[in-house]
């Protein structure tokens, strides 16, 4: 029993120490949109057709055109804008745009409709304070309001005049109020129109752009087979942790090369490959990943190379940097 009591704290200490000395860098990798327009740009964004039958004031039609146009031209769309971007060629605007529909390869258009409803009701109810009490009548009042926007966004190939995509959108906002022995009061459904318009636009503003998604590169631990190197490698581990925490990628890369000179291994090759992947040199990254044991890193670089090829197909120039 005493042995177990001593082993557990030691194991926990070793585990905690390994976590403290783990090195990782959180940065970006490129993520393509679900819909890819194979012919590329230029793209024209049209105002939306308003099919609403009731009197509702909304700027959705023109706002959609303006904001989607901006989204298509945004060069650095990221889930987290605070991270360091080590890759100089990464971009999120895949297509050129035009304000002349006659020049467009694709046209983004669509339509929408707002509907609103507001209802009031009351119920007569009977209750008694106790079984022997005389029943009394009271009223419960209820008011409900609802606003809904339904619509779709259409992408048309101007060369063939055919639909490439037809994307539906629907959103409902509502309010209700219940009161006893006094009138209930719910929001006017027209108060929801601005929020519904914003939601419609947000759903499509960056829908056709790439995005810099956050990704944490967890560098594998490097353990020397040569026992004489263990003390030296423990110091390396501390130094690597400090460099990773400071985001000093070049120094981190240099230290991994130094370690490789002492003793080569699949783990150190994966670490060097990660450094190359982070800066956007996928050719070199794949070379090093081919010498490592991590299928995750191998699959990830193939995915990133395919994304890189997409950008090249769209006519972008990509110069893979050295570290």
Order of alpha helices (4+ residues) and beta strands (2+ residues): alpha-beta-beta-beta-alpha-beta-beta-beta-alpha-beta-alpha-alpha-alpha-alpha-alpha
